[in-house]
């Protein structure tokens, strides 16, 4: 799908940025000029302002999407994944660890991270894995029931394919 999206918008970097933002936020294209978050209609001007482009570029992006059956089938089914707890974790006393990888295509990193944390008896509340196709510096954010100890961080850092581990408070 990513190849089709980048190909469709290869002559218009601004429209590609709009399409990526729609995906990144889990917005749905209902029709030309009709973008929604769940049942809430999002003004094209709001999206344009957030991306430093105009509403006409946003509308043109939705028109291109609607003209292509495969793109429309994809964009019309997108939904938000839910709230991200990483910025409110401290309110609940949760821990947040961000894991960057050398190559996001490496299989098994998520599994090893989850197993490592579980082996130390710490519960995972949420995992957010950013996709390499839509995030410039994709990472894996893990929100845990408690702040992780140095011993766990050391083991996470040694997982093959992990480039760095950042503890956020």
C-alpha positions as CSV (number, residue, x, y, z in Angstrom):
1,X,0.0,0.0,0.0
2,X,2.8,2.4,0.9
3,X,4.3,2.0,-2.6
4,X,0.9,2.8,-4.2
5,X,0.5,5.9,-2.0
6,X,4.0,7.3,-2.7
7,X,3.6,6.5,-6.4
8,X,0.2,8.3,-6.6
9,X,1.6,11.4,-4.9
10,X,5.2,11.4,-6.3
11,X,4.7,14.6,-8.2
12,X,3.2,16.4,-5.2
13,X,5.2,16.3,-2.0
14,X,2.6,18.4,-0.2
15,X,-0.2,16.0,-1.0
16,X,1.9,13.1,0.1
17,X,2.5,14.9,3.4
18,X,-1.3,15.3,3.7
19,X,-1.9,11.6,3.0
20,X,0.7,10.6,5.5
21,X,-0.8,12.9,8.2
22,X,-4.3,11.3,7.5
23,X,-2.8,7.9,8.1
24,X,-0.7,8.9,11.1
25,X,-3.7,10.3,12.9
26,X,-6.1,7.5,11.9
27,X,-8.4,9.8,10.0
28,X,-10.8,8.5,7.5
29,X,-11.6,9.9,4.0
30,X,-15.3,9.7,3.5
31,X,-15.4,11.5,0.2
32,X,-13.9,14.4,-1.6
33,X,-13.2,17.1,1.0
34,X,-14.7,14.9,3.8
35,X,-12.2,13.8,6.4
36,X,-13.3,12.4,9.7
37,X,-12.0,11.2,13.1
38,X,-14.6,8.7,14.0
39,X,-17.9,10.6,13.5
40,X,-16.3,14.1,13.8
41,X,-15.8,15.9,10.6
42,X,-12.3,17.6,10.5
43,X,-12.2,21.0,8.7
44,X,-9.8,20.9,5.7
45,X,-8.4,24.3,6.8
46,X,-7.4,22.8,10.2
47,X,-5.4,20.0,8.5
48,X,-3.9,22.5,6.1
49,X,-2.9,24.8,9.0
50,X,-1.3,22.0,10.9
51,X,0.8,21.0,7.8
52,X,1.6,24.5,6.6
53,X,-0.4,24.1,3.4
54,X,-3.7,25.3,2.3
55,X,-7.1,23.7,2.4
56,X,-7.1,23.3,-1.5
57,X,-4.1,21.0,-1.2
58,X,-5.9,18.9,1.4
59,X,-9.1,18.8,-0.7
60,X,-7.1,17.8,-3.8
61,X,-5.5,15.0,-1.8
62,X,-8.9,13.6,-0.9
63,X,-10.1,13.9,-4.5
64,X,-7.1,11.9,-5.7
65,X,-7.8,9.3,-3.0
66,X,-11.4,9.1,-4.0
67,X,-10.6,8.7,-7.7
68,X,-8.5,5.6,-7.0
69,X,-10.6,2.5,-5.9
70,X,-7.7,0.9,-4.0
71,X,-6.6,4.0,-2.3
72,X,-10.2,4.9,-1.3
73,X,-10.8,1.4,0.0
74,X,-7.8,1.9,2.3
75,X,-8.3,5.5,3.4
76,X,-12.1,5.0,3.9
77,X,-11.4,2.2,6.5
78,X,-8.9,4.0,8.6
79,X,-9.7,4.5,12.3
80,X,-7.9,6.1,15.2
81,X,-6.0,3.5,17.3
82,X,-7.0,5.1,20.6
83,X,-5.4,7.4,23.1
84,X,-1.7,7.4,23.6
85,X,-0.8,7.2,27.3
86,X,2.9,8.3,26.9
87,X,2.3,12.0,27.8
88,X,0.0,11.2,30.8
89,X,1.9,8.2,32.1
90,X,3.5,10.2,35.0
91,X,0.0,11.1,36.3
92,X,-0.7,7.4,36.8
93,X,2.7,6.5,38.0
94,X,3.5,4.5,34.8
95,X,6.9,4.2,33.2
96,X,7.6,5.1,29.5
97,X,10.5,3.6,27.6
98,X,11.2,4.5,24.0
99,X,13.1,2.0,21.9
100,X,14.8,2.9,18.6
101,X,15.9,0.2,16.2
102,X,18.7,0.0,13.6
103,X,16.2,-1.4,11.0
104,X,12.5,-1.3,11.7
105,X,12.0,-4.3,9.4
106,X,13.9,-6.6,11.8
107,X,11.4,-9.2,13.1
108,X,11.1,-10.1,16.7
109,X,12.1,-6.9,18.5
110,X,8.6,-6.2,19.9
111,X,8.4,-9.8,21.1
112,X,11.8,-9.7,22.8
113,X,11.0,-6.3,24.4
114,X,7.7,-7.6,25.8
115,X,9.2,-10.8,27.0
116,X,12.1,-9.0,28.7
117,X,9.8,-6.7,30.6
118,X,7.4,-9.5,31.5
119,X,10.3,-11.6,32.8
120,X,11.0,-8.9,35.3
121,X,7.4,-9.0,36.5
122,X,6.4,-5.6,35.2
123,X,3.0,-5.3,33.5
124,X,2.8,-3.5,30.1
125,X,-0.2,-1.1,29.8
126,X,0.3,0.0,26.2
127,X,2.6,-0.5,23.3
128,X,2.8,2.0,20.4
129,X,4.8,0.9,17.3
130,X,5.4,3.6,14.8
131,X,5.5,2.6,11.1
132,X,8.7,3.3,9.1
133,X,6.6,4.4,6.1
134,X,4.9,7.3,7.9
135,X,7.3,8.4,10.7
136,X,10.7,9.9,10.0
137,X,12.3,8.4,13.1
138,X,10.1,5.4,14.0
139,X,10.2,4.0,17.5
140,X,8.5,1.6,19.8
141,X,7.0,3.2,22.9
142,X,6.2,0.9,25.8
143,X,4.1,2.2,28.7
144,X,4.6,0.1,31.8
145,X,2.8,-0.2,35.2
146,X,6.0,1.1,36.8
147,X,9.2,2.8,35.8
148,X,11.7,0.3,34.6
149,X,14.9,-0.5,36.6
150,X,18.4,0.0,35.2
151,X,18.8,-3.8,35.0
152,X,15.8,-4.1,32.6
153,X,17.1,-1.1,30.5
154,X,20.5,-2.8,30.2
155,X,18.9,-6.0,28.9
156,X,16.6,-4.0,26.5
157,X,19.7,-2.2,25.1
158,X,21.4,-5.5,24.4
159,X,18.6,-6.8,22.2
160,X,19.9,-7.4,18.7
161,X,18.7,-4.6,16.4
162,X,18.1,-2.0,19.1
163,X,20.1,1.1,18.6
164,X,19.1,3.1,21.8
165,X,16.7,3.0,24.7
166,X,15.3,6.2,26.2
167,X,13.6,6.4,29.6
168,X,11.0,9.1,29.8
169,X,9.6,10.6,33.0
